[in-house]
Amino acid sequence: MIYRAPSRHRPGPEVAADLARFTRKASRSIGIQPVSMSELRADPSRIDELFRRLIPQIVDEAQSRGGDTATARTLVSMAVEVADLDHEWRQC
């Protein structure tokens, strides 16, 4: 019997669910359009499109809000979260 270590990567549907949750959270804080899990299941190509679009939207928002330190921290945290999700998605 060959032992195989469990995969360290989460399955795509879990990452997509986190992305859908992120868009809901971002819609409340910076106006990013929320996306439902059913939309992502219906058209998985939207996931790649979302990742290409989200970080530039967050950066634009940071630039438009000026020098508010608390807002800048929030937006940097959001950008890191999206980058982490994007990396996980690419590992699927």
N, CA, C and O atoms as a MOPAC input file, in Angstrom:
PM7 MOZYME 1SCF
protein

 N      0.84000 1    -1.17000 1     0.00000 1
 C      0.00000 1     0.00000 1     0.00000 1
 C      0.89200 1     1.24300 1     0.00000 1
 O      1.83500 1     1.35300 1     0.78400 1
 N      0.57200 1     2.16700 1    -0.89300 1
 C      1.34600 1     3.39800 1    -1.00700 1
 C      0.63900 1     4.48800 1    -0.22400 1
 O     -0.56100 1     4.71100 1    -0.38600 1
 N      1.39400 1     5.16000 1     0.62400 1
 C      0.83600 1     6.26400 1     1.39900 1
 C      0.91500 1     7.53200 1     0.56900 1
 O      1.96100 1     7.85400 1     0.00600 1
 N     -0.17900 1     8.23800 1     0.50000 1
 C     -0.20500 1     9.54400 1    -0.15900 1
 C     -0.61600 1    10.58500 1     0.87700 1
 O     -1.65300 1    10.47100 1     1.53000 1
 N      0.22300 1    11.58900 1     1.00200 1
 C     -0.09500 1    12.67100 1     1.92800 1
 C     -1.32500 1    13.41300 1     1.41900 1
 O     -1.50500 1    13.56000 1     0.21000 1
 N     -2.15500 1    13.87400 1     2.31600 1
 C     -3.32900 1    14.63500 1     1.87000 1
 C     -2.89300 1    15.90900 1     1.15500 1
 O     -1.86400 1    16.50300 1     1.47800 1
 N     -3.68000 1    16.30400 1     0.20100 1
 C     -3.39300 1    17.51900 1    -0.54800 1
 C     -3.47000 1    18.72700 1     0.37100 1
 O     -4.35000 1    18.81300 1     1.22700 1
 N     -2.54300 1    19.65700 1     0.18700 1
 C     -2.55400 1    20.88100 1     0.97900 1
 C     -3.42600 1    21.93700 1     0.31200 1
 O     -3.64300 1    23.01100 1     0.87300 1
 N     -3.91900 1    21.63800 1    -0.86500 1
 C     -4.71100 1    22.61400 1    -1.60400 1
 C     -6.19200 1    22.37000 1    -1.37400 1
 O     -6.66200 1    21.23200 1    -1.35100 1
 N     -6.91400 1    23.46900 1    -1.20500 1
 C     -8.36000 1    23.35700 1    -1.04700 1
 C     -8.99200 1    23.13700 1    -2.40800 1
 O     -8.44700 1    23.57400 1    -3.42200 1
 N    -10.12400 1    22.47100 1    -2.44500 1
 C    -10.82500 1    22.27800 1    -3.72200 1
 C    -11.36100 1    23.60100 1    -4.26200 1
 O    -11.66400 1    24.51900 1    -3.50000 1
 N    -11.47200 1    23.68600 1    -5.57600 1
 C    -11.95500 1    24.88100 1    -6.24400 1
 C    -13.26500 1    25.42200 1    -5.71200 1
 O    -13.38600 1    26.63400 1    -5.53400 1
 N    -14.26600 1    24.56700 1    -5.44600 1
 C    -15.53200 1    25.09400 1    -4.93100 1
 C    -15.38900 1    25.83300 1    -3.59600 1
 O    -16.11800 1    26.79200 1    -3.34400 1
 N    -14.46800 1    25.40100 1    -2.74800 1
 C    -14.25000 1    26.10900 1    -1.47800 1
 C    -13.66500 1    27.49200 1    -1.72800 1
 O    -14.07800 1    28.46900 1    -1.10500 1
 N    -12.70200 1    27.56900 1    -2.64200 1
 C    -12.08800 1    28.85300 1    -2.96400 1
 C    -13.13200 1    29.77400 1    -3.59700 1
 O    -13.19500 1    30.96100 1    -3.27700 1
 N    -13.94600 1    29.22300 1    -4.49300 1
 C    -14.99400 1    30.01700 1    -5.14400 1
 C    -15.99800 1    30.53400 1    -4.12000 1
 O    -16.46100 1    31.67000 1    -4.22800 1
 N    -16.33800 1    29.71900 1    -3.13200 1
 C    -17.26500 1    30.15600 1    -2.08200 1
 C    -16.66600 1    31.31200 1    -1.28200 1
 O    -17.36800 1    32.26200 1    -0.93600 1
 N    -15.36900 1    31.22700 1    -0.99000 1
 C    -14.71000 1    32.32700 1    -0.28200 1
 C    -14.68400 1    33.58200 1    -1.14200 1
 O    -14.83000 1    34.68900 1    -0.62300 1
 N    -14.50000 1    33.42700 1    -2.44400 1
 C    -14.51500 1    34.57400 1    -3.34800 1
 C    -15.90300 1    35.22200 1    -3.35800 1
 O    -16.01100 1    36.44800 1    -3.33000 1
 N    -16.95200 1    34.41800 1    -3.39900 1
 C    -18.31500 1    34.95900 1    -3.36200 1
 C    -18.55300 1    35.72200 1    -2.06100 1
 O    -19.14700 1    36.80000 1    -2.07000 1
 N    -18.08400 1    35.15600 1    -0.92800 1
 C    -18.21800 1    35.84200 1     0.36500 1
 C    -17.43000 1    37.15600 1     0.35600 1
 O    -17.89400 1    38.17000 1     0.87800 1
 N    -16.23500 1    37.12700 1    -0.24300 1
 C    -15.43100 1    38.33900 1    -0.31100 1
 C    -16.15300 1    39.43400 1    -1.08200 1
 O    -16.14500 1    40.59100 1    -0.66100 1
 N    -16.77600 1    39.08900 1    -2.20200 1
 C    -17.45400 1    40.11600 1    -3.00000 1
 C    -18.63400 1    40.71000 1    -2.24000 1
 O    -18.93300 1    41.89500 1    -2.39100 1
 N    -19.31100 1    39.89800 1    -1.42100 1
 C    -20.40000 1    40.44100 1    -0.59500 1
 C    -19.85000 1    41.42900 1     0.42800 1
 O    -20.40700 1    42.50900 1     0.62400 1
 N    -18.75000 1    41.04800 1     1.07700 1
 C    -18.13100 1    41.92700 1     2.06400 1
 C    -17.62100 1    43.21000 1     1.39000 1
 O    -17.81600 1    44.30500 1     1.91500 1
 N    -16.98200 1    43.07600 1     0.25000 1
 C    -16.42900 1    44.23200 1    -0.45200 1
 C    -17.53800 1    45.13900 1    -0.98200 1
 O    -17.35100 1    46.35100 1    -1.08700 1
 N    -18.68100 1    44.56300 1    -1.31300 1
 C    -19.78100 1    45.39200 1    -1.81600 1
 C    -20.26800 1    46.34800 1    -0.73800 1
 O    -20.66400 1    47.47700 1    -1.03100 1
 N    -20.23700 1    45.89500 1     0.50100 1
 C    -20.67100 1    46.75200 1     1.61100 1
 C    -19.64100 1    47.83300 1     1.92700 1
 O    -20.01000 1    48.94900 1     2.29300 1
 N    -18.37400 1    47.51900 1     1.79100 1
 C    -17.35800 1    48.48500 1     2.20900 1
 C    -16.86700 1    49.39400 1     1.08900 1
 O    -16.59300 1    50.56900 1     1.33300 1
 N    -16.74900 1    48.87600 1    -0.14000 1
 C    -16.23300 1    49.74400 1    -1.20700 1
 C    -17.02600 1    49.67000 1    -2.51000 1
 O    -16.58000 1    50.17800 1    -3.53900 1
 N    -18.18100 1    49.04800 1    -2.46800 1
 C    -19.04700 1    49.09100 1    -3.63700 1
 C    -18.72700 1    48.12900 1    -4.76200 1
 O    -19.20400 1    48.31300 1    -5.88200 1
 N    -17.93200 1    47.10900 1    -4.49300 1
 C    -17.67500 1    46.08500 1    -5.51200 1
 C    -18.95600 1    45.27700 1    -5.69200 1
 O    -19.62500 1    44.94100 1    -4.71500 1
 N    -19.29000 1    44.97000 1    -6.92600 1
 C    -20.51400 1    44.22000 1    -7.23100 1
 C    -20.42500 1    42.80500 1    -6.65700 1
 O    -19.49600 1    42.07200 1    -6.99400 1
 N    -21.37300 1    42.40200 1    -5.79600 1
 C    -21.32900 1    41.04300 1    -5.24600 1
 C    -21.65300 1    39.99400 1    -6.29900 1
 O    -22.39800 1    40.24400 1    -7.24700 1
 N    -21.08000 1    38.82200 1    -6.10900 1
 C    -21.30200 1    37.69200 1    -7.01600 1
 C    -21.74400 1    36.51100 1    -6.16500 1
 O    -21.16300 1    36.24300 1    -5.11400 1
 N    -22.76100 1    35.81300 1    -6.61600 1
 C    -23.25500 1    34.66900 1    -5.85000 1
 C    -22.51400 1    33.39300 1    -6.26100 1
 O    -21.94900 1    33.29500 1    -7.35100 1
 N    -22.54100 1    32.43500 1    -5.35700 1
 C    -21.92300 1    31.13900 1    -5.64000 1
 C    -22.59600 1    30.47000 1    -6.82900 1
 O    -21.92800 1    29.80000 1    -7.61700 1
 N    -23.90500 1    30.64000 1    -6.97300 1
 C    -24.60100 1    30.02300 1    -8.11300 1
 C    -24.12300 1    30.63900 1    -9.43300 1
 O    -24.02600 1    29.93900 1   -10.44100 1
 N    -23.82600 1    31.94000 1    -9.43300 1
 C    -23.28600 1    32.56900 1   -10.64200 1
 C    -21.91700 1    31.98900 1   -10.98900 1
 O    -21.61600 1    31.74700 1   -12.15800 1
 N    -21.09900 1    31.76900 1    -9.97700 1
 C    -19.76500 1    31.22500 1   -10.21500 1
 C    -19.82800 1    29.77400 1   -10.68700 1
 O    -19.03300 1    29.35300 1   -11.52800 1
 N    -20.77400 1    29.01500 1   -10.14200 1
 C    -20.94300 1    27.62200 1   -10.60100 1
 C    -21.42500 1    27.59300 1   -12.05300 1
 O    -20.99200 1    26.75200 1   -12.84100 1
 N    -22.31600 1    28.50800 1   -12.39500 1
 C    -22.87500 1    28.54100 1   -13.74800 1
 C    -21.82700 1    28.94300 1   -14.78100 1
 O    -21.87300 1    28.49100 1   -15.92500 1
 N    -20.88600 1    29.79000 1   -14.38000 1
 C    -19.86900 1    30.26900 1   -15.31800 1
 C    -18.53200 1    30.40900 1   -14.59400 1
 O    -18.18100 1    31.50800 1   -14.16300 1
 N    -17.77200 1    29.30500 1   -14.45000 1
 C    -16.49900 1    29.35700 1   -13.72100 1
 C    -15.47300 1    30.32200 1   -14.32100 1
 O    -14.54300 1    30.73600 1   -13.62900 1
 N    -15.62700 1    30.68000 1   -15.58300 1
 C    -14.68300 1    31.63300 1   -16.17900 1
 C    -14.79400 1    33.00800 1   -15.50800 1
 O    -13.87200 1    33.82000 1   -15.59200 1
 N    -15.91700 1    33.25900 1   -14.84800 1
 C    -16.08300 1    34.52500 1   -14.11800 1
 C    -15.09700 1    34.64400 1   -12.97000 1
 O    -14.74400 1    35.74900 1   -12.56100 1
 N    -14.65400 1    33.51300 1   -12.45400 1
 C    -13.71400 1    33.54600 1   -11.33000 1
 C    -12.41000 1    34.19800 1   -11.77300 1
 O    -11.90400 1    35.09200 1   -11.09500 1
 N    -11.86600 1    33.76200 1   -12.89700 1
 C    -10.62800 1    34.36500 1   -13.40300 1
 C    -10.82500 1    35.84500 1   -13.69900 1
 O     -9.95700 1    36.66600 1   -13.40300 1
 N    -11.96900 1    36.18200 1   -14.28500 1
 C    -12.26200 1    37.57900 1   -14.60100 1
 C    -12.34200 1    38.41300 1   -13.32100 1
 O    -11.84200 1    39.53800 1   -13.28000 1
 N    -12.96200 1    37.87000 1   -12.28900 1
 C    -13.05100 1    38.58700 1   -11.01500 1
 C    -11.66900 1    38.85900 1   -10.43300 1
 O    -11.38700 1    39.96500 1    -9.97200 1
 N    -10.81600 1    37.85000 1   -10.45700 1
 C     -9.47900 1    38.04700 1    -9.91000 1
 C     -8.71100 1    39.11500 1   -10.69000 1
 O     -7.98100 1    39.90700 1   -10.09300 1
 N     -8.86500 1    39.14600 1   -12.00500 1
 C     -8.17000 1    40.16200 1   -12.81100 1
 C     -8.67900 1    41.57200 1   -12.50200 1
 O     -7.94600 1    42.54900 1   -12.65400 1
 N     -9.90800 1    41.66900 1   -12.07800 1
 C    -10.55400 1    42.96500 1   -11.87000 1
 C    -10.48000 1    43.47300 1   -10.43400 1
 O    -10.40400 1    44.68200 1   -10.21900 1
 N    -10.50100 1    42.58200 1    -9.45300 1
 C    -10.66500 1    43.00000 1    -8.06400 1
 C     -9.50300 1    43.82700 1    -7.51200 1
 O     -9.73500 1    44.88300 1    -6.92500 1
 N     -8.26900 1    43.37600 1    -7.68500 1
 C     -7.15600 1    44.12500 1    -7.09500 1
 C     -7.06400 1    45.52000 1    -7.69700 1
 O     -6.90300 1    46.47700 1    -6.94000 1
 N     -7.15800 1    45.69600 1    -9.03000 1
 C     -7.15800 1    47.07400 1    -9.54700 1
 C     -8.30000 1    47.93000 1    -8.98700 1
 O     -8.11200 1    49.12300 1    -8.75000 1
 N     -9.47700 1    47.33800 1    -8.77400 1
 C    -10.58500 1    48.09400 1    -8.18000 1
 C    -10.24400 1    48.53300 1    -6.76600 1
 O    -10.54900 1    49.65800 1    -6.36800 1
 N     -9.61600 1    47.65100 1    -6.01200 1
 C     -9.24900 1    47.98400 1    -4.63800 1
 C     -8.19100 1    49.09100 1    -4.63600 1
 O     -8.27000 1    50.02800 1    -3.84200 1
 N     -7.20900 1    48.97900 1    -5.51900 1
 C     -6.16800 1    50.01300 1    -5.61500 1
 C     -6.77700 1    51.35500 1    -6.00800 1
 O     -6.43700 1    52.38400 1    -5.42400 1
 N     -7.67500 1    51.35300 1    -6.99300 1
 C     -8.34100 1    52.59700 1    -7.39900 1
 C     -9.09700 1    53.21700 1    -6.23000 1
 O     -9.06800 1    54.43200 1    -6.03000 1
 N     -9.76700 1    52.37600 1    -5.46900 1
 C    -10.51900 1    52.85800 1    -4.31000 1
 C     -9.57800 1    53.48000 1    -3.28500 1
 O     -9.88700 1    54.52800 1    -2.71700 1
 N     -8.43900 1    52.85000 1    -3.04400 1
 C     -7.46500 1    53.38900 1    -2.08800 1
 C     -6.96700 1    54.75700 1    -2.53700 1
 O     -6.81300 1    55.66600 1    -1.72200 1
 N     -6.71700 1    54.90000 1    -3.82900 1
 C     -6.23000 1    56.17700 1    -4.35000 1
 C     -7.30500 1    57.25300 1    -4.26700 1
 O     -6.99600 1    58.41500 1    -4.00300 1
 N     -8.54000 1    56.88700 1    -4.48600 1
 C     -9.60800 1    57.89000 1    -4.46700 1
 C     -9.97200 1    58.33600 1    -3.05900 1
 O    -10.53400 1    59.41600 1    -2.88100 1
 N     -9.66400 1    57.52500 1    -2.06100 1
 C    -10.03700 1    57.86300 1    -0.67800 1
 C     -8.99400 1    58.69200 1     0.05100 1
 O     -9.22900 1    59.11800 1     1.18200 1
 N     -7.85100 1    58.92900 1    -0.57000 1
 C     -6.85500 1    59.80200 1     0.04400 1
 C     -6.09400 1    59.16100 1     1.17400 1
 O     -5.80800 1    57.96400 1     1.14700 1
 N     -5.76200 1    59.97600 1     2.18700 1
 C     -4.82400 1    59.56000 1     3.22100 1
 C     -5.41300 1    59.00900 1     4.49600 1
 O     -4.74100 1    59.04500 1     5.52700 1
 N     -6.61200 1    58.50800 1     4.48500 1
 C     -7.21500 1    57.92100 1     5.67900 1
 C     -6.51200 1    56.60200 1     6.00600 1
 O     -6.65400 1    55.62300 1     5.27400 1
 N     -5.75600 1    56.57700 1     7.10200 1
 C     -4.94600 1    55.41300 1     7.45900 1
 C     -5.78900 1    54.17100 1     7.71200 1
 O     -5.43100 1    53.08300 1     7.26000 1
 N     -6.88700 1    54.31200 1     8.41700 1
 C     -7.73900 1    53.14700 1     8.71400 1
 C     -8.28800 1    52.54900 1     7.43200 1
 O     -8.31100 1    51.32800 1     7.27400 1
 N     -8.72800 1    53.39500 1     6.51900 1
 C     -9.25200 1    52.90800 1     5.24200 1
 C     -8.14600 1    52.24100 1     4.43700 1
 O     -8.36500 1    51.20000 1     3.81800 1
 N     -6.96300 1    52.83500 1     4.44500 1
 C     -5.83700 1    52.25000 1     3.71200 1
 C     -5.51200 1    50.85900 1     4.24500 1
 O     -5.25100 1    49.94300 1     3.46400 1
 N     -5.52500 1    50.69300 1     5.55200 1
 C     -5.26100 1    49.36500 1     6.14100 1
 C     -6.32000 1    48.35600 1     5.70800 1
 O     -6.00300 1    47.22300 1     5.34900 1
 N     -7.55900 1    48.77400 1     5.74600 1
 C     -8.65000 1    47.89100 1     5.32800 1
 C     -8.48000 1    47.46200 1     3.87200 1
 O     -8.63500 1    46.28800 1     3.53500 1
 N     -8.16300 1    48.42000 1     3.02400 1
 C     -8.02300 1    48.12700 1     1.59700 1
 C     -6.80700 1    47.25000 1     1.31800 1
 O     -6.86500 1    46.37000 1     0.45900 1
 N     -5.71000 1    47.47700 1     2.03200 1
 C     -4.53200 1    46.61300 1     1.86800 1
 C     -4.87000 1    45.20000 1     2.30900 1
 O     -4.48500 1    44.23200 1     1.65300 1
 N     -5.58500 1    45.07700 1     3.41400 1
 C     -6.00800 1    43.75600 1     3.88900 1
 C     -6.88300 1    43.05700 1     2.84700 1
 O     -6.73700 1    41.85800 1     2.60800 1
 N     -7.78200 1    43.80800 1     2.23500 1
 C     -8.65500 1    43.23900 1     1.20400 1
 C     -7.83200 1    42.78700 1    -0.00900 1
 O     -8.09300 1    41.72400 1    -0.57300 1
 N     -6.85000 1    43.58300 1    -0.40700 1
 C     -6.01200 1    43.22300 1    -1.54900 1
 C     -5.22100 1    41.94800 1    -1.26400 1
 O     -5.06800 1    41.10100 1    -2.14400 1
 N     -4.72600 1    41.81100 1    -0.04900 1
 C     -3.98700 1    40.59900 1     0.33600 1
 C     -4.91500 1    39.38700 1     0.31800 1
 O     -4.53900 1    38.31400 1    -0.15400 1
 N     -6.11900 1    39.56700 1     0.83200 1
 C     -7.09500 1    38.46600 1     0.83900 1
 C     -7.40200 1    37.99900 1    -0.58700 1
 O     -7.45200 1    36.79900 1    -0.85600 1
 N     -7.60400 1    38.94700 1    -1.48800 1
 C     -7.87800 1    38.58800 1    -2.88600 1
 C     -6.67000 1    37.89700 1    -3.51100 1
 O     -6.82200 1    36.90900 1    -4.23000 1
 N     -5.47600 1    38.40900 1    -3.24200 1
 C     -4.26600 1    37.78900 1    -3.79200 1
 C     -4.10400 1    36.35900 1    -3.28100 1
 O     -3.72300 1    35.46600 1    -4.03900 1
 N     -4.39400 1    36.14100 1    -1.99600 1
 C     -4.32500 1    34.78600 1    -1.44100 1
 C     -5.34400 1    33.85800 1    -2.09900 1
 O     -5.02200 1    32.72100 1    -2.44300 1
 N     -6.56900 1    34.34400 1    -2.27300 1
 C     -7.59400 1    33.53200 1    -2.93500 1
 C     -7.20700 1    33.22600 1    -4.37800 1
 O     -7.40800 1    32.11000 1    -4.85600 1
 N     -6.65300 1    34.21500 1    -5.06800 1
 C     -6.21300 1    34.01400 1    -6.44000 1
 C     -5.13900 1    32.93200 1    -6.49400 1
 O     -5.17400 1    32.06000 1    -7.36300 1
 N     -4.19200 1    32.98700 1    -5.57100 1
 C     -3.13100 1    31.96600 1    -5.52700 1
 C     -3.73300 1    30.57600 1    -5.29100 1
 O     -3.36400 1    29.60900 1    -5.95700 1
 N     -4.65900 1    30.49100 1    -4.34100 1
 C     -5.31600 1    29.20700 1    -4.09000 1
 C     -6.05600 1    28.70300 1    -5.31400 1
 O     -6.01200 1    27.51400 1    -5.62800 1
 N     -6.74100 1    29.61500 1    -6.00900 1
 C     -7.49700 1    29.23200 1    -7.20800 1
 C     -6.55000 1    28.65400 1    -8.25400 1
 O     -6.87600 1    27.65900 1    -8.90200 1
 N     -5.39700 1    29.26000 1    -8.42100 1
 C     -4.42200 1    28.80500 1    -9.42200 1
 C     -3.84600 1    27.42600 1    -9.04900 1
 O     -3.36700 1    26.69100 1    -9.91300 1
 N     -3.89900 1    27.09000 1    -7.75800 1
 C     -3.40200 1    25.78300 1    -7.31300 1
 C     -4.39600 1    24.65700 1    -7.53500 1
 O     -4.03500 1    23.48100 1    -7.49300 1
 N     -5.65300 1    25.02100 1    -7.77200 1
 C     -6.71800 1    24.00800 1    -7.94500 1
 C     -6.53100 1    23.23300 1    -9.24400 1
 O     -7.32700 1    22.34600 1    -9.55400 1

